């Protein structure tokens, strides 16, 4: 088996969260007196950490950005979290990968408790040995940090006698990071992983290629074929 361990991003990779995320951002911006009726303009918020996105796209300072994240969660927690859908074919792909003996993890910049709720809601939690997200206190939000923790936990699962430094705990040549944004590709490359970008998510044109993705899958079917190796 060429690829044994598979790390997946969540938003834009396993699920399409556009409605929930963009409406939550819209709600937060309105609190600051910014009216953005076009949800398509808010799709760049899908993928990267929220705080940095408010600072980058709307010029918020750090305090404003932290407050904006709090307002975002006022909408997202009761409503936006499930304004979401699993991409067609994902459950079947995950089932086939597990049956082939792959060990799978989710590595997302979304807060871990939200990730767990979404996976349970859509009945795909069972496929993942490890689920890692960011922390609600604003720590472990960079993709590299999330990937590192997922690798650490996978290393423990793979070899309980050796939970030493990442990435030595795993054979990184047999470990894949799958995601739809440059942050996913860069986070995987930080640890020497094979990287697979999915173009059916929210990357801009050429974004995944510029980030250096080893493969780019245009469909869930194509993704499955790559990961079955």
N, C-alpha and C positions, 0 to 999 in steps of 0.2 A: 504494500500500500504506500503510494507516494506521499499523500497528505493524510495524516492521522488526526491532527488537532485543528479545529476550525473555530475562529473567532468571528462573530458577526456584530456589526453595528445594528441598531434597531431602526431608528427613523430613516425612512427612505431606502431601507435595505430589506427588512422583513415586513415592515408596515408602511403604509402611506398616511402620515399624520397631518397632512396639509391643513385640513379644516380646523382641527383642534389647536395646533400651534399658531397658525396665523390669526385666528380669532382671539386667542389669548394675548398675543402681541398687540393686536388692535385695541383690545380692552386696556392694556397697560399704557399704550400711547395716549389714549383718550384721557386718562387720568392726568397726563402732563399737558393737556390742551392740544394734542396733535391728532387730527382726524385723518385717518387713512382708510378710505372706503374700498380700495382695490387690494384684495387679499393676495393677489399674485405678486405684488410688490414686496410682500413680507416673507416670501418663500426663502430668501437667504438666511432667515433665522432657523431654518430646519438643518440641524446637524451640529453647528459649532456651539460652544457654551453661550448661554443667554446674556450674561453680564457683558462679555466682550462684544457681542453683537449690538446691544443697545449703545455701547460706547462708539463702536465703529460706524454704524449706520445712521445714528441720530445725534452723535456728538455729546452724549451724556457724560458727565464726570462720574467718578467711581461711586460716590454716594447716590447720585441719581440712578445709576445703573442698578445698584443693589435694591433701591426702592422699586424700580421698574420690575425687577425679577419677582419681588413680593406681590406686586399688583398682578403680574402675569399669572402667578399661582392661584390668585383669587378666582380667576376664570378656569384655569386649567384643572385644578384639583377636583371640583365637582362636575365639570362639564367637558372640558377640552380633552381630558385624558382618553375618553372613549369616542371622541369625534375623529375616528381613526379606522383603518381597515387593513387587513392582511393582504398583501399582494397575492393574486391568484397563482396557485401552484406552490406557494411556499410551504404549507403544511405537508404536502405530498413529498416535496424535496427533502425536508427535514427527516421525515419518516424513513425514506430510502437511504439517506446518509447514515442514520443511526443503525439501520439494519445491516449496513456495510461495515459497521464497527467504528465509525468516526466518533471522536469525542468532541462535543461542541460546547461553546460558551457564547454568551452575549457580552459585548464590551461597548457600553453606551455612555455618552456624556450626559444623558438624562439622569435625574436623581434615581437612585437604585429602587426606592420604594415604588416609584411610578413605573419603572421598567418591570418589576415583578408583577404589579397589578395588570399591566397591559398583556404580558405573556400569559398570565392565568386567565384573563378575560377571553382571550382568543384561543385558549386551549392548546398553546404550543410550549408552555413552560416545561413540560415533561421531556422535551428533547435536549435540554441543556443541563450539563453537569455543573456548570458554573455560570452565575449571572453577576456581572459587575456593572455598577453605574457610578455616577458622581454622588457626593455627599450633600445633604440638604444645607449644611453649614457653609457651602461654597468651596469646599476642598475637593481634591481629586476630580477636577473638571477637565483638565487638559487630556486630550486623547492618549498621549503617551503614558500618563499616569494610570488611566483606566486599563490600557493594554498591559502595562506592567503588573497590575494587581490581578488581572485575569490570568496572565501567564504564571504568576506565583501560585494561584489557586489550582490551576491545571497541573502544575508541577507536583503539587501535593497529591492531587488525585492520581497522577500517573505513577508517582514513585514516592510512597509515604515515608521511605527511609531517607529521602534527599529533598529537602525543601530549601536548598541553598539559593544563592543569588540568581535572579533572573538575568539572562535567559538560559543559564546552564541547566536548569531543572528540566528543560525540554529540548528535543531535537528541533531546532528552529527551522531547519530545512523542510521538515514535515509539518510545519505549522503555518496556517493561512489566516490573514486578516481580510475580511470582506466588508466593504462599505461603499457608500455612494458619494462621499465628499473627499476632498484632498486631505482633510484632517485624519480620516481613517487610513489613507494610504501612508501619510507621513508618520502616523502613530505606529503602524506596522513596521515600516522601514527602520524606525528607531531601534527596533530589536531584531532586525535582520530577517523578518518574516516574509514569506511570499505574500504579495498583495494582489487582491482582486477587486477592481472597481465595478460597480453596477451602474450602467447608464440610464436605467429606468427610474432612478431616484432623482436627486435634486442638484447634481453637479452642473456647473455651467459647461458650455461647449468647450471641449478640450481640457477641462480641468483635471480629469483623472489621468490623462496621458501626460500632462505637464508635471503632475505630482510623481510620475514614474511608476504607475501601476504595472505590475507584471502581466496582468490580463485585464481586459475589460469585457464584461458580459452585458449584452444588450437586452437579454430576456432571462426570466427565471430558469427556463429550460437550458439555456446556454450556461448559466451559472452552475446548475446541477452537474452538467457534463464536465466542467472544469474541476469541481470539487470531488467528483467520483474517482479521480485519479489516485 
